[in-house]
Amino acid sequence: MPIDIGGTLEQVWESVSGLYDLAPMTEKAVARLRQDFLAEVADLVTDGIVPCGFTVHLASARLARPV
């Protein structure tokens, strides 16, 4: 299942940073990470949008008979 989280630089930062546990990092370290992220992805902006996405593979299983 494709997941599209593309958007503006700020929107993509909010989406991507929310995927990781940044709580153990200091406020200064998170600010530096954000600054570095925005600088690195700035070249990817097309018409104000940063393309960003990933694919999630879903599977389900069913026990054939009770154990």
N, C-alpha and C positions, 0 to 999 in steps of 0.2 A: 504494500500500500504506500504510494508516494505521499510524502508530507511536504508541502510547500510553505516555507517560512520566509520567503523573500519579501523585501520591502525596502524602506529607506534605511540608511545606515543605522539610525537610532533604533528602528523597529527590529532590524536583524540582530543588533547587539542585545536588545531586551530579550529576544527569543533565544538566542544562543547562550547568553549568560544564565538564563533560567534553566538550562539543561544541566548545569554543573553546580555543585555545592561550593559556593564562594564564601560561605560563612566563616570558615577557618582563616581566610585571608584578611589581612589588615585593610582598612579603608584605603590607605595609600596604595597598597598592592593592587586592589581592584581598580582603582582609578588609573593606574599605570597600564594594567591589562586592557582596560577599555580604550585608553588612548592608543595603545599599540594595535589593537584590533581595528579601530576605525581607520588608522593610517594604512594598515596593510590591505584592507578591503576597499579602500577608496577607489582604486583603479578598476574595480569590478562594476562600478556604478554605470548603468545604462539607462538613460531617460529618468534618472533619479531613483532607480530601483537596483538593489543588490540581489542577484539571483541566489537563492539558498534553499536547500532542501535535502531530504534524505528519504530512504525507503525503509519501511518497517515490514518485516516478514512475520506474518501471523500463522500460527499452527494450532490445531486442537487435536486432542487424542481422546479416545474412549476406551475404557477397559472392556475387553471382549466378554469377560465373565467375572463375577465377583470372586474375590480371593477369600 
